[in-house]
Amino acid sequence: MNVSNSTTPKGERLTDTRRKIQWKDIDWKTVTDSVNRLQVRITKAVNKEKWQLVKRLQYMLTKSFYAKMLAIRRVTKNKGTRTAGVDGVKWTTPKAKMNAALNLSGKKYKAKPLRRVYIEKYGKREKRPLSIPTMHDRAMQALHAFALNPVAETTADRASFGFRQNRSTHDACEQVFTCLSQKNSAQWVLEGDIKGCFDNINHEWLLDNILMDKSILKQFLKAGFVYNRHLNPTKAGTPQGGIISPTLANMTLDGIESLIASKYYTSKTGKVHKRYGHHKVNFVRYADDFIVTADSDETAKEIAELIKSFLKEKGLELPKI
């Protein structure tokens, strides 16, 4: 007997026999197509600014058994699956993966503390912190990232290239080349690397502005971390090592481009220029690194002040120039 409910996406039937499904027998094309269809619906709802519909569709996706299986698959296919969190649990067998999918739920969800390690920074003496969630928490983050990514992609800055699907460092380099390779290109470049971006994002800003289940997001943000057997609170930031963290960081920084465009790209007629604005201003961002081109030192410093004001309410700042 088939059992379905209002949160079941079209084409997905929840049955009492699903516990008999074998991991090796899953039709991943069907699973992926089902999740993609919901993500497309979320994207369309965002474009139409139907925010209540967006929330309902996100709820449907995070309750979808197909999405849960895909989340488990994601966290068990990458290299990180060999590294356990504070509970020491790894999902290495098909049975463990299937059980994980069946038990993945946001009901009474409480994230476990992250395991903190420090890794070498390329070309630098200092080390950067890496926080490792448990497998269950990674899967929860992957599941909710499936629901959040359509929102993030639809509202993202056009010239943002880091941690985005079908975009890469090569795309960012190509955009920079386009901005600087012309005879009349700008001669001044403001280079920015946001200070401790992942570690310092204001939690209240995230909870007020990120369109996802607030109770789940709060668990991701406030889980704390364990280092040298000592539990430490997480008062700010989104952990490097968390699957959903790059999306949260990108959404925090999205808006810098439109802020700059509103001042330098808009003509007297109100038209926004697609390529060059006033004072030869262009903006390109890859994760928390960015460049802004300008026609003078004064313009570059003026833009730096704009960006500083934008970042301040989010708990972020630029290094001293």
C-alpha positions in Angstrom: 0.0 0.0 0.0 1.4 3.4 -1.0 1.5 6.2 1.5 1.9 9.8 0.3 1.5 13.2 1.8 1.4 16.9 0.7 5.2 17.2 1.0 5.9 14.5 -1.4 7.2 15.8 -4.8 5.6 14.7 -8.0 7.0 11.3 -9.0 8.2 10.4 -5.5 6.1 8.0 -3.5 6.8 7.2 0.2 6.1 3.6 0.9 6.3 1.3 3.9 8.7 -0.8 1.8 11.3 1.8 1.3 13.4 0.4 4.2 13.9 -2.6 1.9 15.5 -0.5 -0.8 19.2 -1.4 -1.3 21.7 1.5 -1.7 23.3 -0.2 -4.7 19.9 -0.4 -6.5 19.0 3.3 -6.3 18.2 4.9 -9.6 20.3 8.1 -9.1 19.0 9.7 -12.3 15.4 9.6 -11.0 16.6 10.9 -7.7 18.6 13.8 -9.2 15.8 14.7 -11.6 13.3 14.9 -8.8 15.4 17.2 -6.7 16.3 19.3 -9.8 12.6 19.8 -10.6 12.0 21.2 -7.1 15.0 23.4 -7.4 13.8 24.8 -10.7 10.4 25.6 -9.1 12.2 27.4 -6.3 14.2 29.4 -8.8 11.0 30.5 -10.6 9.3 31.5 -7.4 12.4 33.6 -6.4 12.3 35.3 -9.8 8.6 36.2 -9.2 9.4 37.2 -5.6 6.8 34.8 -4.3 8.6 34.3 -1.0 5.9 32.3 0.8 5.9 29.8 -2.2 9.7 29.7 -2.0 9.4 28.7 1.7 6.8 26.0 1.0 8.9 24.5 -1.8 12.1 24.6 0.3 10.1 22.7 3.0 9.0 20.1 0.4 12.6 19.6 -0.7 14.0 19.1 2.7 11.3 16.6 3.5 11.9 14.7 0.2 13.3 11.2 0.6 15.0 11.6 -2.7 16.8 14.8 -1.5 17.8 13.0 1.7 19.4 10.1 -0.3 21.2 12.6 -2.6 22.5 14.5 0.5 23.9 11.2 1.9 25.5 10.5 -1.5 27.1 13.9 -1.6 28.8 13.6 1.8 29.9 10.1 1.3 31.5 10.6 -2.2 34.0 13.3 -1.4 37.3 12.9 0.4 35.9 14.2 3.6 34.0 11.0 4.2 37.3 9.5 5.5 37.4 12.1 8.3 34.9 11.7 11.2 33.5 14.4 13.4 33.5 14.4 17.2 31.3 11.3 17.3 33.8 9.2 15.3 31.1 7.9 13.0 31.8 7.2 9.3 29.3 6.0 6.7 31.3 3.6 4.7 28.9 0.7 4.0 25.8 0.7 1.8 23.7 -0.3 4.8 25.1 2.6 6.9 24.3 5.0 4.0 20.7 3.7 3.6 20.1 3.9 7.4 21.4 7.5 7.4 19.0 8.5 4.7 16.1 7.0 6.5 17.0 8.7 9.7 17.9 12.2 8.3 15.3 14.5 9.8 15.0 18.1 11.1 12.6 17.1 13.8 14.2 17.9 17.2 17.5 18.3 15.3 20.5 19.4 17.4 23.8 19.8 15.8 26.9 18.3 17.5 30.0 20.4 18.1 32.5 20.6 15.3 35.9 19.1 15.5 38.5 21.8 15.1 41.8 21.2 13.3 44.3 23.7 11.9 45.8 23.3 8.5 48.7 25.1 6.7 47.9 28.2 4.6 49.6 28.0 1.2 52.6 30.3 1.2 52.0 31.6 4.7 53.3 30.8 8.2 50.0 31.0 10.0 47.5 28.2 9.9 43.8 28.5 9.2 41.1 26.8 11.3 39.0 24.0 9.7 35.9 22.8 11.5 34.7 19.3 10.8 31.0 18.5 11.4 29.8 15.0 12.1 28.5 13.0 9.1 24.9 13.5 10.2 25.4 17.3 10.4 27.2 17.3 7.0 24.2 15.5 5.5 21.8 18.0 7.1 23.8 20.9 5.7 23.8 19.3 2.2 20.1 18.7 2.4 19.3 22.4 3.3 21.9 23.6 0.8 19.9 21.9 -1.9 17.0 24.1 -0.9 19.0 27.3 -0.4 21.2 27.2 -3.5 18.5 28.1 -6.0 17.8 31.3 -3.9 21.5 32.1 -3.7 22.1 31.6 -7.4 19.1 33.6 -8.5 20.0 36.6 -6.2 23.8 36.4 -6.6 26.0 39.2 -8.0 26.7 38.8 -11.7 30.4 39.1 -11.2 30.7 36.6 -8.3 32.6 33.4 -9.3 33.7 31.5 -6.2 31.8 28.4 -4.9 29.1 28.6 -7.6 27.9 25.9 -9.9 29.5 26.0 -13.4 31.8 28.9 -12.4 35.5 28.7 -11.7 38.7 30.7 -11.1 39.3 30.7 -14.8 36.0 32.5 -15.3 37.0 35.1 -12.7 40.4 35.5 -14.5 38.7 36.0 -17.8 36.5 38.7 -16.4 39.5 40.5 -14.9 41.3 40.2 -18.2 38.2 41.7 -20.0 38.2 44.6 -17.6 41.9 45.4 -17.8 43.0 44.4 -21.3 41.6 47.3 -23.3 43.5 50.4 -24.4 41.2 52.6 -22.4 41.0 50.3 -19.4 41.3 51.6 -15.8 44.8 52.1 -14.5 43.9 51.7 -10.8 42.9 48.5 -9.1 41.6 48.1 -5.5 42.4 44.6 -4.3 40.4 43.3 -1.3 40.6 40.2 0.8 37.9 40.4 3.5 39.5 39.9 6.9 38.5 36.5 8.4 35.3 36.3 6.3 34.1 32.9 7.3 35.0 33.4 11.0 33.4 36.8 11.6 30.0 36.9 9.8 27.4 38.3 12.2 25.0 35.5 13.2 22.1 37.8 13.7 22.4 39.1 10.2 22.4 35.6 8.8 19.4 34.6 10.9 17.5 37.7 9.8 18.4 37.6 6.1 19.0 34.0 4.9 15.9 32.4 3.5 15.9 29.0 5.2 14.5 27.3 8.3 15.8 29.5 11.1 15.9 26.8 13.7 18.1 24.6 11.5 20.3 27.5 10.5 20.8 28.4 14.2 21.9 24.9 15.0 24.5 25.1 12.2 25.8 28.4 13.5 25.7 27.8 17.2 27.1 24.3 17.4 30.4 25.2 18.9 33.7 23.4 18.4 35.9 21.1 20.2 39.7 21.7 20.3 42.1 20.0 22.7 39.1 18.3 24.4 37.6 21.7 25.3 34.2 22.9 24.0 34.2 26.4 22.7 31.1 28.5 21.7 30.7 29.8 18.2 29.6 33.5 18.6 30.2 34.5 15.0 31.0 33.1 11.6 30.1 30.1 9.5 32.6 27.2 9.9 35.2 26.5 7.1 34.5 22.9 6.5 30.7 23.1 6.5 29.0 22.2 3.3 26.6 25.1 3.5 29.2 27.6 4.6 30.3 28.8 1.1 26.7 29.5 0.1 26.1 31.5 3.3 29.3 33.5 2.8 28.4 34.3 -0.8 24.9 35.4 0.2 26.5 37.6 2.9 28.7 39.3 0.3 26.1 39.5 -2.5 25.0 43.1 -3.0 28.5 44.8 -3.2 28.2 44.8 -7.0 24.8 46.4 -7.1 25.9 49.0 -4.4 28.8 50.0 -6.6 26.6 49.9 -9.7 24.0 52.2 -8.2 26.6 54.9 -7.9 28.9 54.4 -10.8 27.0 52.5 -13.4 23.8 54.5 -13.6 23.6 57.3 -16.1 21.4 60.4 -15.8 18.6 58.6 -17.6 18.7 55.8 -15.0 20.2 53.3 -17.4 22.7 50.8 -16.0 25.7 50.2 -18.2 26.5 46.5 -18.5 30.3 46.8 -18.7 31.9 50.1 -17.9 30.5 52.6 -15.4 31.5 56.1 -14.7 35.2 56.3 -13.7 35.9 53.0 -15.4 34.6 51.1 -12.4 34.4 47.3 -12.6 33.9 44.7 -9.9 35.0 41.0 -9.8 34.7 38.7 -6.8 35.9 35.2 -6.1 34.6 34.0 -2.7 36.0 36.6 -0.2 38.6 38.1 -2.6 37.7 40.8 -5.0 39.1 43.6 -7.2 37.6 46.9 -8.2 39.0 48.9 -11.2 38.9 52.7 -11.2 40.3 55.7 -13.1 42.0 57.2 -10.1 43.3 56.7 -6.6 40.5 58.9 -5.2 37.8 56.8 -6.9 39.3 53.6 -5.6 39.4 54.9 -2.0 35.9 56.2 -2.3 34.7 52.7 -3.4 36.7 51.1 -0.5 34.7 53.3 1.9 31.4 52.1 0.3 32.4 48.5 0.7 33.5 49.0 4.3 30.1 50.4 5.2 28.4 47.5 3.4 30.5 45.0 5.4 30.2 46.6 8.8 26.6 45.6 9.6 27.6 42.0 8.7 30.5 41.9 11.1 33.1 42.0 8.4 35.9 44.4 7.6 38.7 45.0 5.0 42.3 45.0 6.0 43.9 48.4 6.4 44.8 49.8 3.0 
